[in-house]
Amino acid sequence: MSDPQDWTPATADPGLRRPSREQVVAGLKATVEGGPDLVQLLTPEGERVADPRFDAWAADVDVDALQGLYRDMVLVRRFDREANALQRQGQLGIWVPLLGQEAAQIGAGRAMKPQDMAFPSYREHGVAWCRGIDPTELLGIFRGTDHGSWDPIARRFHLYTIVIGNQCLNATGYAMGQKFESKVGDGPDAEATICFFGDGATSQGDVHEGFVWAAVYDAPVVFYCQNNQWAISEPLERQTRVPLYRRAQGYGFPGIRVDGNDVLACLAVTRWALEECRTGNGPVLIEAFTYRMDAHTTSDDPTRYRLADELELWKLKDPIERVRVNLVREHGVGQEFFDGVAAEADELAARFRQFCIDMPTPGPERMFSEVYAEASPPLEAQEEAYLAYLAGFAAE
Amino acid sequence: MRREFALPDVGEGLTEAEIVTWNVAPGDQVQVNQILCEIETAKAAVELPSPWAGTVGELLVQPGQTVAVGSPIIVIETAEAEPAAAPAPPPAPAAAEERGPKIGEAGQDGRIATLVGYGPRPGSVTRRPRKRPAAPPPPAPEPRPAPAAAPATDGRATVPLAKPPVRKLAKDLGVDLRTVTPSGPDGVITRADVEAAAGAGSAAPAVSSGGERRVPIRGVRRATAAAVTQSAFTAPHVTEFLSVDVTATMQLRDRLRADRAYRDVKLTPLAFVAKAVCLAVERTPELNARWDEDAGEIVYHDHVQLGIAAATPRGLIVPKIRDADTLSLRELAIVLAELTETARAGKTPPSDLVGGTFTITNVGVFGVDTGTPILNPGEAGILAVGAIKPMPWVVDGELAVRTVCQLALSFDHRLVDGEQGSRFLADVGALLSDPGLALTW
């Protein structure tokens, strides 16, 4: 019989004692700094720090590109705040705020190539923005008038998935298809898939199954977990006893933790991971270590279950502010640029608001029109019967 | 243009919310998304941003008020002109307009459309009627409802037709709907019909409902029930009793009544009890404290907010004497008289009913000797004062007739032990049997 200790991987320092349960839980608190494995290229103070593994993946990001990332994040945050207000004014049934996760989403979204495919959950407004989906196209779902307004195939961005973790199965299956159809390789047209989910989803069977299948089929899928520390009211310590990125080790593929509030690091790490997948070295798990600054949805009140000191701590790590500081200090970008972006954001918000208020309610035919790609006689019969039923009512 | 902002459903299926605070006042200029107010729902406390820029015209809801989703809460005057007779062409397709008013705007019937107003509003029927077939209906297996002229004695019309508010009115007025002649269309009994039938007085036979009377539970009765039930099942009550010879206090009262300073003061025994309680609390502060379960703390109050249980036409209410421990006997007597008068007149403001720290209930006025009072929620003690009457009493080994009163003290055993409770009750008793003791404290 062998000693059970032989089955556990050796730590870097054999003299280190295994941490106690309390120490493990303490390491999973939202107030920890992310640990020594955290990949970071921009500190919260806006200082560019070197990283021998990932500098090359961000080497082409010049001042123009950095300004572009800044603009992305400001615009996304602006329409996110506007949507939150619209919900409070009775114009949206619900809104899922992304406040605080702009860098994690813009970094990943801008790392994708046009041919890559993305499977979002329901909070990926920033990724949608990077895929060229106009923010107004997100409104139908949250106003309850539509199930999704864009063509997932044309935009290479799947519809929002509300069921937690379910998209991991879809993404894994899609990536397996990419592999079977020989879309993986060294050529410029090679494809990969990226799947977005949260820390809470990691407790779902769907995510586990996705990991297993992706691993054994070497599927070209990047599992991009935005660990925003809270699954509605459940803290991370209710999901796991190891940092999430280390779970990948158990499935047999690489896992990496990146500062989710550092857009440059998210961009570099996701570029690397997608390239790994495109060239046949997938899958990869990325844990973007970030924080949900607002409520889970507009129906939630986080003050009931979490302490304000966490929020204050994470305010200091704001993803937009560190880019702004870097642009000013290291690139001498002037105030007129920031004013211009702010003005553009206000224009976007005004257009977004007006679109929402004027949004037509689609007719009942819309429920049937996108169910199948081709006409289906049973569905046509259902549509006909339903329209006849509705026509049977007197006018109000 | 005058626009009304209706309370939205901020949390997927809520039906109502309480306005906590207003951040704006009539006359204020507001911007789009400027915070108007904070509301509290069953799910969350949230801030409502303004949907328009303009001037606040009117606040339609007071803080503390709970309103249904879809109710207008604020009027904002925007810079836009009132819509002309022909409304400006909407940017949305006309088809959308036909499906009803836009979210947040009043429709033709004056109701304000909400996106997810699940909550049914009283008196509103949202189901649209089925279209009547253009052709004459096929012979129905069942006869159609009686037409307007049908007599109420029609054997088939066993259920009189009336809208729910009219049914309630009939019930309140004791009118049997089966005896009312309908005047509304399709044989529907109207409000006027019911009122006419009630006015006919004895013409309508009195409805006997089997020797019982049913009264809706509401208002003070409901609040009292909730408070005593909560108190009885959260605070473990202990009650102690003490019979006190209050002859000396009554003699003191007679002397004080002759004093010029008390000429216009209604000096009741209750004032002496109130004073004794305030003095005793200083020696036993546990009785003037509160168990805060949420904070895991016992809260000691610096001053006594003395509740006086009063029977009023509306029911039991407990107005408070603020900082009773800072008042002299004369001041206590004056405040007590005012408090009682206001309560009997039903004019006690809600602010006088909250924030008590100790309560006295004067069951003696009903001629009762004693009782086991139930604590006001959030208080540690309550003292019941029984009837003051002559009783046989042993004085110096001999029977004598003395003026005697029974005290009953209930206290919250979570923060008051038998020792403190007993000392407090003994102190109150000692002060009432020998008021001069107060000099020594």
Interface residues (C-beta under 8 A of the other chain):
Chain A: E82 A85 Q87 R88 Q89 G90 Q91 L92 G93 I94 R143 G144 A295 T298 S299 D300 D301 T303 R304 R353 Q354 I357 D358 M359 P360 T361 G363 G392 F393 A394 E396
Chain B: F5 A6 L7 P8 D9 V10 G11 E12 V32 N33 K43 A44 A45 V46 E47 L48 P49 S50 P51 P90 P91 A92 P93 A95 A96 R99 G100 K102 I103 G104 T114 L115 V116 R128 P129 R130 K131 R132
